Amino acid sequence: MSKLKTQFEAAVAASKQLPERPSNDQLLQIYALYKQATAGDVEGKRPGFTDMVGRAKYDAWAAVKGTASDDAMTRYVELIKSLQG
């Protein structure tokens, strides 16, 4: 396994034990980078206006569309490190 993948998996584990709950914007960024790193570009239709959470997640993920998996992993690791305090 690559060094980056190992760091990414450690950051995923660390994300569950952050000292403070991240802001909603930070949570969306964590979600989007994780999904981009693990699943690639967002697909499917944008959720309707009645699904506010799903729509926000979709929009956050769509904002990083085209980002390479390795780049998304790197940004995810850096974001989690910055939130660890």
N, C-alpha and C positions, 0 to 999 in steps of 0.2 A: 504494500500500500504506500502511496506517495506521502511525503512529508505534509503537503498541503491537506490531503484528505484526513490525515491523522489530526492535524491542528483543527480542521473543520469539525470533526467528530467530538473533539475535546471542547470546542466552543459550544456545540449543540448541548452537550451535557452541562456546561457551565451556565448556559442561558436559563436553565431551570432552577438555578440557585443564586440568582443575582441578589445583592443586598437590598435593592429597592425595586419596586415594580416600575418598569420603563413606562414612559408616556405612551399614549395611543399612537402617536406618529412613529415613535421608536419601535413599538410592537409591530406596526405595519411594515416598517423597513426590515425588521428581523424576519418577518413572515415572507416578504417578497424576495429577499436575498436567499433565504433557505429554499423556497420553491424554485427559484431560478437555478440555483446550484444543483438541486436534486432532480428536477423535472423538466428544465428547459423553459422555453417561451410559453407564456400563457396561451391557452386555446379555449375555444368555446365562446358562448355568448356572455356578455356582461349581465350580471343579475339585475332584475328590475328594481325600481325605486323603493319597493316595499322591503327589500332585503338590504338594509343599510350596511350591515357588517360584511356580507358577501360582496357587496358592491365596492366597499372600501378596500377589501383584500384584493379583489380583482384589479382595481385601479392601481394599487401599489405594485402588484406583480407586473402589470402591463407597463408601468413606468420604467422597469429595468429590462424590458424586452430587448433581445439582441445582445445582452451581456453574456460573455462566455462563462461557462460553468466555473472555471478556475478563478476568473475575476470575481464572480459572485461569492465564491467560497472565501477568497481573500478579504473582500469587503465585509462579509459576515463575521469572520474572525476578528477583524479590527473593531467592528461595532461592538461586539460582545466584550472585548478587552476594555473598550472605553467606558462601558457600563458597569464594569466590575469595581470601579472606584479606586 
